[in-house]
Amino acid sequence: MKHYKTLSELHRGNGWAMPEHPLFSVVGCQSGCPLGDREFTSDCYMIGFKKIKSGVILYGRTPYDHTNGSMIFVKPRQIIEMKNLQFEEKGFMLLIHEDYLNGHELHQSIEKYGYFDYETNEALHLSPKEEAIMWELHDKIKGEYLNNTDEYSREIILSHVASVLMYAQRYYKRQFINRAEVTGKTATKFTDLLKTYFKSGELQANGLPSVNKLAEQLYLSPRYLSDLLKQETGKTAMELIHISLISEAKNLLQIAEQGVAEIAYELGFESPSYFTRLFKKQTGMTPVEFRKMSFNLN
């Protein structure tokens, strides 16, 4: 797989005109997808907007996606894969070499946007109004990009990029809500998976369930799943796993005769001490204290 270290290499490898700046560029998509039907990685952040043709079906797509613009967000050294997508002619890409952010507040704040860890089939699908706002920001960025560079250029460009990222965060929250209405709540499917995992004996065989494994079963990336659950329930995927485990632990502490250590191992914990710490964090008391309280109440 090809890796591009510089923006010039990335442009040259894709047949684009050389960038106006060595660390930042704006690429227009006039026909098809300029990335081609292949995979590569780079040292750049990539923010892309495409018009997806109607009729193309990808996991997670719903009917209202087909006629609207779609955005993807890729971080440095993340694999770019565009094999199965078909695009309308209009679109753009913002390419930001990671060194362009050095010394700017966006160097740190960009890490908080979880959608850079989403898969391409978890793209952001815009309404016409949202699309217009993104194009307006694109035009401002492109205007500054093509202008003569001075000491204000980078600050102005990155302020507009920051606006793109904040709007994307807002629109993803809207998308999570809309998709819950169409496909049902992911939290319910996630909880059902956990129940199946507990009842099937996988806790004893394979240990605690991982977010990665559960996300794979739901055909989602771990970060997308966690953000979606956070939107629906206020809890991340790992927090919901812990809540389910402690609920099961409470049940065992009340009805089973095993000691705390035995229950910890039965629930897939590697050590009783980790189980005790998590139990106290969730309930405010140790497993032994909870068991004594339960017996006294009975």
BADORO-309767 format. One record per residue: residue number from 0; chain; x, y, z of N, C-alpha, C in turn. Coordinates in Angstrom, 3 decimals, decimal comma. Layout:
// BADORO-309767
 pos unit      n_X      n_Y      n_Z     ca_X     ca_Y     ca_Z      c_X      c_Y      c_Z
 NUM    A        X        Y        Z        X        Y        Z        X        Y        Z
...
***
This chain:
// BADORO-309767
 pos unit      n_X      n_Y      n_Z     ca_X     ca_Y     ca_Z      c_X      c_Y      c_Z
   0    A    0,847   -1,193    0,000    0,000    0,000    0,000    0,887    1,250    0,000
   1    A    0,554    2,208   -0,856    1,343    3,424   -0,989    1,102    4,374    0,187
   2    A    2,207    4,940    0,718    2,100    5,956    1,761    2,731    7,255    1,266
   3    A    1,997    8,369    1,398    2,491    9,672    0,958    2,899   10,495    2,167
   4    A    4,160   10,857    2,248    4,657   11,645    3,378    4,418   13,134    3,195
   5    A    4,420   13,603    1,963    4,248   15,033    1,711    2,998   15,281    0,892
   6    A    2,541   16,512    0,932    1,363   16,902    0,164    1,664   16,858   -1,333
   7    A    2,876   17,236   -1,705    3,263   17,201   -3,120    3,221   15,774   -3,665
   8    A    3,705   14,798   -2,870    3,658   13,399   -3,298    2,213   12,933   -3,469
   9    A    1,359   13,357   -2,546   -0,053   12,973   -2,607   -0,711   13,530   -3,863
  10    A   -0,427   14,784   -4,173   -0,982   15,401   -5,387   -0,437   14,714   -6,632
  11    A    0,860   14,515   -6,664    1,489   13,905   -7,838    0,973   12,491   -8,056
  12    A    0,824   11,734   -6,968    0,377   10,354   -7,079   -1,053   10,217   -7,551
  13    A   -1,856   11,268   -7,371   -3,259   11,229   -7,797   -3,530   12,044   -9,062
  14    A   -2,456   12,589   -9,634   -2,627   13,330  -10,889   -3,240   14,694  -10,734
  15    A   -3,111   15,301   -9,561   -3,648   16,639   -9,337   -2,567   17,681   -9,589
  16    A   -2,990   18,926   -9,837   -2,032   20,031   -9,964   -1,303   20,202   -8,643
  17    A   -0,059   20,670   -8,696    0,721   20,842   -7,478    0,040   21,843   -6,526
  18    A    0,120   21,625   -5,213   -0,564   22,495   -4,242    0,033   23,897   -4,210
  19    A   -0,802   24,874   -3,856   -0,355   26,253   -3,718    0,497   26,439   -2,463
  20    A    0,290   25,547   -1,481    1,042   25,603   -0,225    1,591   24,214    0,058
  21    A    2,798   24,074    0,576    3,377   22,740    0,803    2,674   21,907    1,861
  22    A    1,863   22,548    2,726    1,235   21,816    3,820   -0,291   21,875    3,826
  23    A   -0,879   22,587    2,885   -2,343   22,703    2,844   -2,797   22,851    1,403
  24    A   -3,908   22,169    1,052   -4,434   22,330   -0,310   -5,935   22,097   -0,344
  25    A   -6,546   22,630   -1,392   -7,971   22,433   -1,668   -8,070   21,783   -3,036
  26    A   -8,724   20,639   -3,106   -8,847   19,901   -4,367  -10,312   19,870   -4,764
  27    A  -10,612   20,298   -5,978  -11,974   20,240   -6,487  -12,211   18,953   -7,247
  28    A  -13,401   18,390   -7,106  -13,762   17,149   -7,791  -14,776   17,491   -8,873
  29    A  -14,332   17,496  -10,103  -15,210   17,911  -11,187  -15,884   16,753  -11,900
  30    A  -15,279   15,572  -11,833  -15,918   14,409  -12,464  -15,398   13,145  -11,803
  31    A  -16,319   12,349  -11,280  -15,930   11,110  -10,626  -15,185   11,355   -9,327
  32    A  -14,473   10,363   -8,907  -13,701   10,454   -7,675  -12,224   10,571   -7,991
  33    A  -11,554   11,660   -7,605  -10,158   11,842   -7,958   -9,222   10,868   -7,263
  34    A   -9,689   10,180   -6,226   -8,832    9,230   -5,529   -8,674    7,924   -6,301
  35    A   -9,552    7,659   -7,220   -9,479    6,418   -7,960   -9,995    5,245   -7,134
  36    A   -9,854    4,043   -7,713  -10,377    2,836   -7,092   -9,226    2,093   -6,428
  37    A   -8,738    2,627   -5,293   -7,563    2,048   -4,663   -7,460    2,464   -3,203
  38    A   -6,364    2,029   -2,551   -6,140    2,322   -1,143   -4,776    2,989   -0,962
  39    A   -4,672    3,895    0,003   -3,380    4,471    0,361   -3,482    5,146    1,714
  40    A   -2,349    5,573    2,252   -2,302    6,330    3,489   -1,441    7,570    3,259
  41    A   -1,556    8,539    4,170   -0,752    9,762    4,034   -0,528   10,364    5,418
  42    A    0,272   11,421    5,468    0,498   12,151    6,715   -0,441   13,350    6,829
  43    A   -1,577   13,269    6,160   -2,508   14,401    6,094   -3,866   14,069    6,711
  44    A   -4,487   15,108    7,255   -5,916   15,052    7,543   -6,632   15,327    6,230
  45    A   -7,706   14,581    5,996   -8,477   14,770    4,762   -9,945   14,963    5,122
  46    A  -10,517   16,049    4,638  -11,937   16,335    4,823  -12,551   16,374    3,441
  47    A  -13,429   15,434    3,143  -13,969   15,335    1,793  -15,467   15,488    1,738
  48    A  -15,937   16,159    0,713  -17,374   16,287    0,457  -17,650   15,711   -0,929
  49    A  -18,606   14,795   -1,021  -18,968   14,164   -2,301  -20,472   14,142   -2,454
  50    A  -20,905   14,127   -3,682  -22,304   13,882   -3,990  -22,439   12,411   -4,383
  51    A  -23,149   11,637   -3,576  -23,307   10,213   -3,848  -24,500    9,990   -4,773
  52    A  -24,308    9,168   -5,802  -25,394    8,879   -6,728  -26,482    8,065   -6,032
  53    A  -27,718    8,327   -6,388  -28,825    7,550   -5,825  -28,710    6,106   -6,296
  54    A  -29,158    5,183   -5,439  -29,113    3,774   -5,788  -27,911    3,040   -5,246
  55    A  -26,873    3,774   -4,848  -25,709    3,134   -4,250  -26,055    2,728   -2,829
  56    A  -25,830    1,476   -2,464  -26,197    0,994   -1,136  -24,944    0,618   -0,356
  57    A  -24,764    1,233    0,795  -23,689    0,909    1,712  -24,307    0,637    3,070
  58    A  -23,585   -0,068    3,950  -24,128   -0,349    5,267  -24,479    0,943    5,988
  59    A  -25,633    0,953    6,611  -26,043    2,114    7,395  -26,743    3,192    6,588
  60    A  -26,742    3,052    5,253  -27,404    4,063    4,439  -28,912    3,962    4,596
  61    A  -29,590    5,058    4,578  -31,042    5,087    4,600  -31,497    5,923    3,411
  62    A  -32,771    5,819    2,990  -33,209    6,465    1,746  -32,877    7,941    1,619
  63    A  -32,916    8,690    2,721  -32,681   10,123    2,595  -31,233   10,457    2,314
  64    A  -30,315    9,452    2,408  -28,908    9,711    2,130  -28,626    9,904    0,637
  65    A  -29,407    9,268   -0,196  -29,011    9,110   -1,591  -28,864   10,408   -2,369
  66    A  -29,710   11,378   -2,108  -29,678   12,591   -2,914  -28,894   13,720   -2,267
  67    A  -28,366   13,491   -1,084  -27,669   14,556   -0,377  -26,159   14,375   -0,394
  68    A  -25,455   15,437   -0,006  -24,001   15,377    0,028  -23,507   14,548    1,192
  69    A  -22,346   13,934    1,019  -21,765   13,081    2,032  -20,354   13,559    2,355
  70    A  -20,017   13,619    3,649  -18,688   14,047    4,062  -17,967   12,920    4,798
  71    A  -16,650   12,813    4,547  -15,823   11,869    5,278  -14,648   12,619    5,888
  72    A  -14,126   12,080    6,994  -13,033   12,712    7,729  -11,978   11,651    8,012
  73    A  -10,770   11,884    7,539   -9,704   10,893    7,645   -8,495   11,519    8,324
  74    A   -7,921   10,815    9,287   -6,750   11,326    9,996   -5,471   10,767    9,372
  75    A   -4,312   11,334    9,716   -3,041   10,836    9,164   -2,845    9,345    9,418
  76    A   -2,330    8,667    8,398   -2,000    7,240    8,421   -3,212    6,327    8,542
  77    A   -4,373    6,873    8,325   -5,589    6,060    8,250   -5,771    5,627    6,801
  78    A   -6,194    4,402    6,600   -6,331    3,887    5,235   -7,484    4,578    4,508
  79    A   -7,199    5,063    3,305   -8,225    5,645    2,435   -8,698    4,549    1,498
  80    A   -9,978    4,244    1,532  -10,513    3,181    0,691  -11,777    3,679    0,005
  81    A  -11,738    3,729   -1,316  -12,855    4,266   -2,078  -13,309    3,286   -3,164
  82    A  -13,224    2,003   -2,879  -13,424    1,008   -3,925  -14,857    0,880   -4,420
  83    A  -15,801    1,008   -3,523  -17,177    0,681   -3,910  -18,107    1,881   -4,011
  84    A  -17,545    3,094   -4,032  -18,377    4,283   -4,051  -18,492    4,871   -5,456
  85    A  -19,647    5,435   -5,746  -19,874    6,144   -6,998  -20,314    7,568   -6,668
  86    A  -19,757    8,537   -7,395  -20,000    9,930   -7,040  -20,568   10,744   -8,197
  87    A  -21,324   11,771   -7,838  -21,695   12,792   -8,792  -20,471   13,658   -9,052
  88    A  -20,583   14,647   -9,919  -19,385   15,367  -10,328  -18,898   16,418   -9,346
  89    A  -19,776   16,949   -8,491  -19,356   18,063   -7,667  -18,905   17,619   -6,278
  90    A  -17,758   18,115   -5,868  -17,257   17,787   -4,547  -15,944   18,516   -4,296
  91    A  -15,400   18,351   -3,093  -14,108   18,968   -2,787  -13,414   18,172   -1,687
  92    A  -12,112   18,397   -1,567  -11,337   17,836   -0,474  -10,417   18,902    0,097
  93    A  -10,340   18,956    1,410   -9,369   19,785    2,103   -8,281   18,853    2,609
  94    A   -7,040   19,114    2,234   -5,912   18,278    2,631   -5,000   19,089    3,538
  95    A   -4,837   18,625    4,772   -4,089   19,374    5,785   -2,968   18,485    6,309
  96    A   -1,745   18,799    5,928   -0,631   18,029    6,471   -0,570   18,274    7,980
  97    A   -0,267   17,223    8,749   -0,297   17,364   10,209    0,657   18,454   10,706
  98    A    1,739   18,728    9,966    2,681   19,771   10,376    2,087   21,173   10,248
  99    A    1,036   21,314    9,434    0,401   22,620    9,253   -0,275   23,087   10,545
 100    A   -0,594   22,126   11,423   -1,291   22,448   12,673   -0,334   22,746   13,823
 101    A    0,958   22,535   13,628    1,925   22,751   14,705    1,843   24,169   15,264
 102    A    1,742   24,270   16,595    1,689   25,575   17,237    0,327   26,226   17,236
 103    A   -0,667   25,574   16,632   -2,030   26,124   16,590   -2,918   25,317   17,531
 104    A   -3,932   25,959   18,113   -4,815   25,270   19,057   -5,533   24,085   18,427
 105    A   -5,707   24,106   17,114   -6,373   23,003   16,429   -5,533   21,729   16,482
 106    A   -4,233   21,860   16,708   -3,357   20,694   16,824   -3,839   19,768   17,929
 107    A   -4,339   20,338   19,034   -4,871   19,557   20,138   -6,370   19,310   20,002
 108    A   -7,122   20,340   19,652   -8,584   20,226   19,663   -9,126   19,291   18,579
 109    A   -8,362   19,063   17,509   -8,851   18,183   16,444   -9,004   16,758   16,946
 110    A   -8,265   16,420   18,034   -8,327   15,068   18,585   -9,687   14,758   19,211
 111    A  -10,444   15,771   19,576  -11,725   15,521   20,247  -12,827   15,126   19,273
 112    A  -12,583   15,284   17,983  -13,618   14,954   16,993  -13,511   13,479   16,625
 113    A  -14,377   12,682   17,258  -14,297   11,234   17,106  -14,553   10,740   15,695
 114    A  -15,203   11,539   14,867  -15,553   11,052   13,528  -14,331   10,828   12,639
 115    A  -13,150   11,283   13,037  -11,937   10,955   12,284  -11,578    9,480   12,434
 116    A  -12,215    8,788   13,378  -11,998    7,355   13,557  -13,143    6,521   12,987
 117    A  -14,105    7,160   12,335  -15,203    6,419   11,734  -14,749    5,784   10,423
 118    A  -15,487    4,758    9,995  -15,242    4,161    8,689  -15,901    5,017    7,607
 119    A  -15,474    4,802    6,362  -16,025    5,613    5,270  -17,515    5,356    5,069
 120    A  -17,997    4,151    5,462  -19,433    3,895    5,306  -20,242    4,475    6,451
 121    A  -19,563    5,200    7,355  -20,242    5,927    8,428  -20,113    7,428    8,177
 122    A  -20,161    7,776    6,903  -19,992    9,164    6,490  -21,116   10,041    7,038
 123    A  -20,865   11,340    7,026  -21,861   12,321    7,458  -22,701   12,712    6,255
 124    A  -24,003   12,521    6,345  -24,911   12,836    5,238  -25,650   14,138    5,540
 125    A  -25,480   15,112    4,665  -25,966   16,464    4,912  -27,334   16,727    4,294
 126    A  -28,105   17,551    4,963  -29,327   18,079    4,372  -28,924   19,196    3,411
 127    A  -29,810   19,620    2,513  -29,463   20,720    1,600  -28,998   21,980    2,316
 128    A  -29,635   22,328    3,432  -29,230   23,521    4,187  -27,839   23,350    4,776
 129    A  -27,562   22,167    5,328  -26,240   21,884    5,890  -25,180   21,888    4,799
 130    A  -25,547   21,345    3,652  -24,630   21,315    2,514  -24,243   22,730    2,089
 131    A  -25,208   23,625    2,078  -24,942   25,010    1,682  -23,952   25,679    2,630
 132    A  -24,084   25,396    3,923  -23,159   25,967    4,909  -21,744   25,450    4,684
 133    A  -21,609   24,159    4,409  -20,277   23,591    4,164  -19,653   24,167    2,896
 134    A  -20,458   24,375    1,870  -19,931   24,976    0,640  -19,503   26,422    0,878
 135    A  -20,252   27,120    1,709  -19,879   28,508    2,021  -18,523   28,556    2,727
 136    A  -18,309   27,640    3,665  -17,018   27,575    4,355  -15,912   27,160    3,391
 137    A  -16,228   26,222    2,513  -15,250   25,814    1,493  -14,820   26,997    0,642
 138    A  -15,783   27,807    0,218  -15,472   28,954   -0,638  -14,572   29,956    0,087
 139    A  -14,808   30,158    1,384  -13,963   31,061    2,157  -12,543   30,516    2,273
 140    A  -12,453   29,205    2,524  -11,137   28,567    2,634  -10,399   28,627    1,303
 141    A  -11,106   28,309    0,224  -10,463   28,311   -1,088  -10,024   29,718   -1,489
 142    A  -10,861   30,714   -1,174  -10,497   32,096   -1,497   -9,205   32,506   -0,813
 143    A   -9,060   32,122    0,450   -7,843   32,453    1,197   -6,660   31,627    0,707
 144    A   -6,925   30,381    0,337   -5,887   29,471   -0,171   -5,265   30,008   -1,464
 145    A   -6,102   30,594   -2,317   -5,626   31,108   -3,602   -5,101   32,541   -3,503
 146    A   -5,285   33,158   -2,340   -4,825   34,524   -2,136   -3,320   34,524   -1,869
 147    A   -2,708   35,674   -1,994   -1,284   35,790   -1,662   -1,095   35,544   -0,171
 148    A   -0,159   34,666    0,166    0,058   34,295    1,565    0,684   35,438    2,355
 149    A    0,126   35,680    3,557    0,735   36,645    4,482    0,642   36,078    5,886
 150    A    0,944   36,869    6,913    0,990   36,338    8,272   -0,380   35,965    8,830
 151    A   -1,464   36,361    8,137   -2,809   36,054    8,599   -3,398   34,811    7,917
 152    A   -2,788   34,357    6,852   -3,380   33,317    6,006   -3,695   32,032    6,766
 153    A   -2,705   31,490    7,470   -2,916   30,217    8,156   -3,994   30,339    9,230
 154    A   -3,978   31,424    9,989   -4,959   31,608   11,054   -6,368   31,683   10,482
 155    A   -6,536   32,397    9,381   -7,863   32,521    8,765   -8,330   31,176    8,222
 156    A   -7,438   30,471    7,522   -7,798   29,166    6,956   -8,184   28,190    8,056
 157    A   -7,380   28,108    9,114   -7,657   27,143   10,175   -8,883   27,520   10,998
 158    A   -9,202   28,808   11,064  -10,435   29,199   11,762  -11,654   28,689   11,002
 159    A  -11,580   28,731    9,675  -12,685   28,192    8,863  -12,727   26,671    8,933
 160    A  -11,552   26,028    8,955  -11,503   24,569    9,114  -12,123   24,176   10,451
 161    A  -11,811   24,943   11,509  -12,392   24,673   12,828  -13,917   24,772   12,769
 162    A  -14,430   25,721   11,996  -15,885   25,858   11,846  -16,468   24,642   11,136
 163    A  -15,775   24,148   10,106  -16,216   22,935    9,413  -16,341   21,779   10,402
 164    A  -15,345   21,630   11,269  -15,331   20,526   12,223  -16,447   20,661   13,262
 165    A  -16,693   21,877   13,724  -17,750   22,082   14,718  -19,134   21,849   14,115
 166    A  -19,332   22,327   12,895  -20,613   22,067   12,224  -20,800   20,568   12,003
 167    A  -19,718   19,877   11,630  -19,807   18,431   11,409  -20,219   17,712   12,688
 168    A  -19,673   18,166   13,819  -20,042   17,572   15,106  -21,540   17,751   15,362
 169    A  -22,043   18,935   15,092  -23,471   19,212   15,270  -24,309   18,333   14,344
 170    A  -23,892   18,224   13,097  -24,681   17,469   12,120  -24,653   15,974   12,400
 171    A  -23,543   15,466   12,925  -23,509   14,054   13,292  -24,510   13,758   14,409
 172    A  -24,648   14,669   15,364  -25,633   14,468   16,428  -27,039   14,394   15,844
 173    A  -27,311   15,256   14,875  -28,605   15,217   14,185  -28,764   13,883   13,453
 174    A  -27,713   13,405   12,812  -27,776   12,156   12,059  -28,031   10,966   12,981
 175    A  -27,393   10,964   14,149  -27,628    9,882   15,098  -29,103    9,796   15,471
 176    A  -29,717   10,956   15,707  -31,136   10,992   16,086  -32,004   10,513   14,931
 177    A  -31,740   11,003   13,729  -32,526   10,611   12,558  -32,434    9,115   12,297
 178    A  -31,244    8,547   12,427  -31,068    7,125   12,136  -31,727    6,250   13,184
 179    A  -31,779    6,737   14,421  -32,475    5,975   15,459  -33,952    5,838   15,107
 180    A  -34,516    6,900   14,522  -35,929    6,878   14,134  -36,178    5,903   12,996
 181    A  -35,172    5,748   12,102  -35,343    4,892   10,927  -35,001    3,438   11,227
 182    A  -33,895    3,194   11,946  -33,379    1,832   12,121  -33,591    1,270   13,518
 183    A  -34,124    2,054   14,432  -34,259    1,593   15,805  -33,034    1,965   16,615
 184    A  -33,170    1,998   17,916  -32,079    2,440   18,764  -30,949    1,414   18,806
 185    A  -29,745    1,894   18,581  -28,575    1,039   18,649  -28,368    0,521   20,061
 186    A  -28,742    1,323   21,065  -28,569    0,912   22,455  -29,305   -0,391   22,743
 187    A  -30,488   -0,570   22,171  -31,252   -1,805   22,376  -30,526   -2,992   21,770
 188    A  -30,002   -2,812   20,558  -29,257   -3,892   19,897  -27,989   -4,216   20,674
 189    A  -27,332   -3,178   21,195  -26,103   -3,358   21,959  -26,378   -4,138   23,242
 190    A  -27,449   -3,774   23,945  -27,818   -4,457   25,182  -28,178   -5,913   24,911
 191    A  -28,866   -6,173   23,807  -29,216   -7,548   23,437  -27,969   -8,387   23,179
 192    A  -26,977   -7,778   22,541  -25,714   -8,481   22,305  -25,033   -8,844   23,619
 193    A  -25,047   -7,911   24,564  -24,436   -8,165   25,871  -25,150   -9,312   26,592
 194    A  -26,471   -9,308   26,550  -27,231  -10,372   27,201  -26,887  -11,733   26,594
 195    A  -26,793  -11,778   25,270  -26,430  -13,020   24,581  -25,027  -13,464   24,972
 196    A  -24,123  -12,498   25,077  -22,735  -12,790   25,459  -22,681  -13,402   26,854
 197    A  -23,459  -12,850   27,785  -23,469  -13,351   29,155  -24,078  -14,756   29,228
 198    A  -25,194  -14,967   28,533  -25,922  -16,233   28,628  -25,205  -17,375   27,906
 199    A  -24,391  -17,035   26,911  -23,750  -18,071   26,092  -22,498  -18,665   26,733
 200    A  -22,074  -18,086   27,853  -20,874  -18,590   28,507  -19,584  -18,004   27,983
 201    A  -19,679  -17,002   27,106  -18,467  -16,401   26,542  -17,658  -15,629   27,581
 202    A  -18,321  -15,155   28,642  -17,596  -14,456   29,698  -16,513  -15,363   30,285
 203    A  -16,915  -16,601   30,579  -15,972  -17,538   31,174  -14,909  -17,983   30,169
 204    A  -15,316  -18,115   28,919  -14,395  -18,631   27,900  -13,446  -17,559   27,363
 205    A  -13,970  -16,353   27,163  -13,185  -15,318   26,480  -12,946  -14,054   27,288
 206    A  -13,475  -13,989   28,511  -13,263  -12,799   29,321  -14,262  -11,700   29,002
 207    A  -13,964  -10,505   29,500  -14,876   -9,382   29,323  -15,076   -9,051   27,849
 208    A  -16,299   -8,703   27,449  -16,543   -8,340   26,047  -15,840   -7,036   25,705
 209    A  -15,251   -6,964   24,528  -14,568   -5,743   24,099  -15,485   -4,900   23,231
 210    A  -15,265   -3,600   23,250  -16,037   -2,700   22,399  -15,801   -3,059   20,932
 211    A  -14,551   -3,399   20,590  -14,220   -3,734   19,193  -15,044   -4,915   18,699
 212    A  -15,149   -5,952   19,528  -15,883   -7,151   19,105  -17,372   -6,868   18,953
 213    A  -17,935   -6,132   19,909  -19,363   -5,817   19,835  -19,663   -4,890   18,663
 214    A  -18,767   -3,937   18,404  -18,945   -3,035   17,270  -18,920   -3,812   15,962
 215    A  -18,019   -4,777   15,883  -17,917   -5,607   14,675  -19,214   -6,363   14,415
 216    A  -19,840   -6,856   15,473  -21,094   -7,578   15,321  -22,233   -6,665   14,880
 217    A  -22,109   -5,370   15,176  -23,131   -4,400   14,762  -22,751   -3,706   13,459
 218    A  -21,621   -4,126   12,857  -21,136   -3,554   11,592  -20,872   -2,053   11,706
 219    A  -20,272   -1,663   12,825  -19,916   -0,272   13,063  -18,470   -0,206   13,528
 220    A  -17,828    0,946   13,350  -16,508    1,132   13,936  -16,685    1,372   15,437
 221    A  -15,683    1,005   16,256  -15,821    1,186   17,706  -16,113    2,630   18,109
 222    A  -15,466    3,596   17,453  -15,666    5,002   17,839  -17,068    5,473   17,453
 223    A  -17,536    5,080   16,279  -18,880    5,465   15,846  -19,920    4,871   16,795
 224    A  -19,733    3,587   17,165  -20,658    2,933   18,081  -20,703    3,668   19,414
 225    A  -19,533    3,993   19,950  -19,489    4,639   21,255  -20,132    6,025   21,217
 226    A  -19,866    6,783   20,139  -20,470    8,113   20,014  -21,981    8,022   19,836
 227    A  -22,421    7,018   19,084  -23,859    6,827   18,859  -24,566    6,454   20,170
 228    A  -23,947    5,573   20,935  -24,525    5,189   22,224  -24,531    6,355   23,199
 229    A  -23,486    7,161   23,149  -23,409    8,344   24,004  -24,558    9,301   23,706
 230    A  -24,885    9,431   22,426  -25,979   10,299   22,019  -27,320    9,739   22,502
 231    A  -27,489    8,411   22,414  -28,764    7,780   22,761  -28,965    7,624   24,269
 232    A  -27,878    7,337   24,992  -28,035    6,958   26,397  -27,270    7,847   27,380
 233    A  -26,360    8,657   26,856  -25,510    9,440   27,751  -24,313    8,658   28,257
 234    A  -24,186    7,385   27,813  -23,092    6,514   28,244  -22,312    6,010   27,031
 235    A  -21,001    5,820   27,215  -20,201    5,235   26,143  -20,407    3,724   26,119
 236    A  -19,881    3,072   25,085  -20,001    1,612   24,970  -19,373    0,926   26,182
 237    A  -18,183    1,357   26,585  -17,513    0,731   27,721  -18,284    0,948   29,013
 238    A  -18,850    2,127   29,190  -19,647    2,392   30,391  -20,873    1,480   30,448
 239    A  -21,510    1,239   29,285  -22,677    0,355   29,249  -22,278   -1,089   29,528
 240    A  -21,102   -1,493   29,058  -20,595   -2,834   29,362  -20,405   -2,979   30,869
 241    A  -19,806   -1,975   31,485  -19,571   -2,017   32,929  -20,882   -2,053   33,710
 242    A  -21,852   -1,261   33,272  -23,157   -1,246   33,949  -23,814   -2,620   33,891
 243    A  -23,753   -3,264   32,724  -24,338   -4,597   32,561  -23,622   -5,626   33,423
 244    A  -22,287   -5,524   33,475  -21,508   -6,452   34,292  -21,850   -6,315   35,778
 245    A  -21,941   -5,090   36,240  -22,238   -4,857   37,652  -23,668   -5,301   37,977
 246    A  -24,573   -5,131   37,038  -25,942   -5,610   37,245  -25,957   -7,126   37,410
 247    A  -25,182   -7,808   36,563  -25,079   -9,266   36,667  -24,385   -9,663   37,970
 248    A  -23,381   -8,880   38,361  -22,657   -9,151   39,607  -23,580   -9,029   40,811
 249    A  -24,427   -8,010   40,817  -25,379   -7,829   41,923  -26,285   -9,050   42,061
 250    A  -26,726   -9,546   40,919  -27,598  -10,714   40,932  -26,881  -11,923   41,532
 251    A  -25,641  -12,144   41,111  -24,884  -13,288   41,608  -24,559  -13,144   43,098
 252    A  -24,259  -11,950   43,514  -23,934  -11,716   44,932  -25,142  -11,987   45,832
 253    A  -26,338  -11,832   45,283  -27,557  -12,033   46,079  -28,016  -13,483   46,083
 254    A  -27,790  -14,195   44,969  -28,381  -15,542   44,865  -27,346  -16,663   44,904
 255    A  -26,096  -16,352   44,600  -25,084  -17,412   44,519  -24,336  -17,554   45,831
 256    A  -23,741  -18,732   45,998  -22,986  -19,000   47,216  -21,481  -18,829   47,007
 257    A  -21,060  -18,538   45,785  -19,627  -18,369   45,538  -19,083  -17,155   46,273
 258    A  -17,781  -17,194   46,498  -17,122  -16,038   47,065  -16,950  -14,950   46,021
 259    A  -16,508  -13,779   46,452  -16,336  -12,637   45,548  -15,346  -12,972   44,444
 260    A  -14,256  -13,650   44,782  -13,241  -14,000   43,782  -13,834  -14,912   42,713
 261    A  -14,620  -15,909   43,131  -15,236  -16,833   42,165  -16,189  -16,095   41,223
 262    A  -16,958  -15,183   41,785  -17,888  -14,404   40,958  -17,124  -13,520   39,976
 263    A  -16,031  -12,940   40,453  -15,215  -12,095   39,582  -14,723  -12,880   38,373
 264    A  -14,200  -14,092   38,607  -13,697  -14,911   37,500  -14,836  -15,390   36,604
 265    A  -15,987  -15,684   37,210  -17,144  -16,119   36,420  -17,614  -15,016   35,472
 266    A  -17,445  -13,773   35,901  -17,855  -12,635   35,069  -16,766  -12,214   34,080
 267    A  -15,651  -12,942   34,064  -14,632  -12,670   33,063  -13,540  -11,716   33,487
 268    A  -13,546  -11,295   34,752  -12,497  -10,386   35,229  -11,195  -11,162   35,433
 269    A  -10,077  -10,528   35,114   -8,786  -11,182   35,262   -8,352  -11,264   36,717
 270    A   -8,863  -10,352   37,549   -8,491  -10,373   38,970   -9,654   -9,879   39,820
 271    A   -9,803  -10,414   41,019  -10,852   -9,954   41,935  -10,692   -8,488   42,322
 272    A   -9,445   -8,019   42,385   -9,215   -6,627   42,785   -9,775   -5,657   41,750
 273    A   -9,620   -5,985   40,454  -10,186   -5,129   39,403  -11,711   -5,131   39,495
 274    A  -12,281   -6,311   39,732  -13,732   -6,429   39,892  -14,218   -5,578   41,063
 275    A  -13,498   -5,653   42,186  -13,888   -4,897   43,377  -13,821   -3,394   43,130
 276    A  -12,758   -2,943   42,456  -12,621   -1,503   42,164  -13,755   -1,008   41,279
 277    A  -14,072   -1,783   40,237  -15,145   -1,374   39,327  -16,491   -1,402   40,036
 278    A  -16,718   -2,426   40,849  -17,991   -2,546   41,564  -18,182   -1,349   42,501
 279    A  -17,125   -0,973   43,216  -17,230    0,151   44,139  -17,424    1,459   43,389
 280    A  -16,771    1,580   42,246  -16,926    2,791   41,438  -18,373    2,951   40,975
 281    A  -19,013    1,833   40,616  -20,372    1,873   40,091  -21,429    1,992   41,194
 282    A  -21,163    1,393   42,352  -22,208    1,301   43,375  -21,905    2,075   44,652
 283    A  -20,644    2,446   44,842  -20,279    3,157   46,062  -19,952    2,243   47,217
 284    A  -19,980    0,927   46,985  -19,633   -0,027   48,036  -18,916   -1,228   47,433
 285    A  -18,211   -1,978   48,264  -17,515   -3,164   47,774  -18,520   -4,295   47,588
 286    A  -18,155   -5,360   46,851  -19,054   -6,510   46,703  -19,437   -7,128   48,046
 287    A  -18,477   -7,198   48,968  -18,769   -7,764   50,295  -19,786   -6,906   51,034
 288    A  -19,610   -5,601   50,969  -20,549   -4,686   51,629  -21,940   -4,789   51,005
 289    A  -21,993   -4,921   49,678  -23,287   -5,050   48,999  -23,979   -6,342   49,412
 290    A  -23,210   -7,424   49,488  -23,800   -8,716   49,858  -24,359   -8,671   51,282
 291    A  -23,614   -8,072   52,205  -24,087   -7,955   53,591  -25,351   -7,120   53,668
 292    A  -25,385   -6,007   52,915  -26,567   -5,154   52,904  -27,782   -5,904   52,372
 293    A  -27,572   -6,685   51,306  -28,677   -7,442   50,695  -29,223   -8,474   51,657
 294    A  -28,328   -9,157   52,369  -28,781  -10,176   53,336  -29,559   -9,522   54,483
 295    A  -29,111   -8,371   54,927  -29,804   -7,663   56,013  -31,204   -7,215   55,591
 296    A  -31,328   -6,797   54,316  -32,624   -6,371   53,810  -33,588   -7,546   53,689
 297    A  -33,025   -8,714   53,425  -33,866   -9,899   53,276  -34,208  -10,514   54,630
***
